[in-house]
């Protein structure tokens, strides 16, 4: 499979990457967004404690993570543990969804 960068570039140029390339590219971009969103939540917890060195470290880490992902085959970058073709991944995902739904319904805190 081509790199994430090559797949995105072809799509931006009006091309039509293969379905599997688009599937794994989408999953890789979603994972990157998740990492950055988690990072931003962590930063919001550090208000008043965040040093310039910490901010620089986290910004560099995000940059390097995105750089590695863009230069990698997205399926390989995700790995088998995060591949929807893996039955164990699908099983973990179903469990996580059920837990999240139960938590949102108030069934995990003793109220339901």
C-alpha positions in Angstrom: 0.0 0.0 0.0 1.2 3.5 -0.7 1.9 6.1 2.0 -0.8 8.1 3.7 0.6 11.2 2.1 0.4 9.7 -1.4 -3.2 8.5 -0.9 -4.3 11.9 0.3 -2.5 13.7 -2.5 -4.1 11.5 -5.1 -7.5 12.2 -3.7 -6.9 16.0 -3.5 -5.7 15.9 -7.1 -9.0 14.4 -8.2 -7.8 10.9 -8.4 -9.6 7.8 -7.1 -7.4 5.8 -4.7 -8.4 2.2 -4.2 -11.1 1.4 -1.7 -8.7 -0.3 0.8 -6.3 2.6 0.6 -9.1 5.1 1.4 -10.4 2.9 4.2 -7.0 2.6 6.0 -6.2 6.3 5.2 -9.5 7.3 6.9 -8.7 5.1 9.9 -5.2 6.5 10.2 -6.4 10.1 10.0 -9.0 9.4 12.6 -6.4 7.9 14.9 -4.2 11.0 14.4 -7.2 13.2 15.2 -7.8 11.2 18.4 -4.2 11.5 19.5 -4.3 15.3 19.0 -7.7 15.6 20.7 -6.5 13.6 23.7 -3.4 15.8 23.7 -5.5 19.0 23.8 -7.6 17.5 26.7 -4.4 16.8 28.6 -3.2 20.4 27.9 -6.4 21.8 29.3 -5.7 19.9 32.6 -2.3 21.6 32.7 -3.5 25.2 32.9 -1.2 27.1 35.2 1.3 24.2 35.2 2.2 24.1 31.5 5.8 25.2 30.9 7.1 26.4 27.6 9.3 23.3 27.5 6.3 21.0 28.0 4.3 22.8 25.3 7.3 22.5 22.9 7.7 18.8 23.7 4.1 18.0 23.1 4.0 20.1 19.8 7.1 18.3 18.6 5.6 14.9 19.5 2.5 15.7 17.5 4.5 16.9 14.6 6.7 13.7 14.6 3.6 11.4 15.0 1.9 13.1 12.0 5.1 13.0 10.0 5.6 9.2 10.7 2.0 8.5 9.7 2.1 10.5 6.5 5.2 8.7 5.4 3.9 5.2 6.2 1.5 2.7 4.7 -1.6 3.5 6.8 -2.5 -0.2 7.3 0.9 -0.9 8.6 0.9 2.2 10.7 -2.4 1.3 12.4 -1.2 -2.3 13.0 -3.2 -5.5 13.3 -4.5 -4.6 16.8 -6.3 -1.6 15.2 -7.4 -3.2 12.0 -11.2 -3.8 11.4 -10.3 -7.0 9.7 -9.1 -8.4 13.0 -11.9 -10.2 14.9 -10.4 -9.3 18.3 -10.4 -5.6 17.3 -14.1 -5.8 16.4 -14.8 -7.6 19.7 -13.0 -4.9 21.7 -14.8 -2.2 19.8 -18.2 -3.7 20.5 -17.4 -3.9 24.2 -16.1 -0.3 24.3 -19.3 0.9 22.6 -21.5 -1.0 25.0 -19.6 0.4 28.0 -19.8 4.0 26.6 -23.5 3.6 26.0 -24.1 2.3 29.5 -22.0 5.1 31.0 -24.0 7.7 29.1 -27.2 6.1 30.2 -26.1 6.3 33.8 -25.9 2.5 34.2 -22.3 2.3 35.4 -22.5 4.7 38.3 -25.0 2.9 40.4 -27.9 5.0 39.3 -29.3 2.6 36.8 
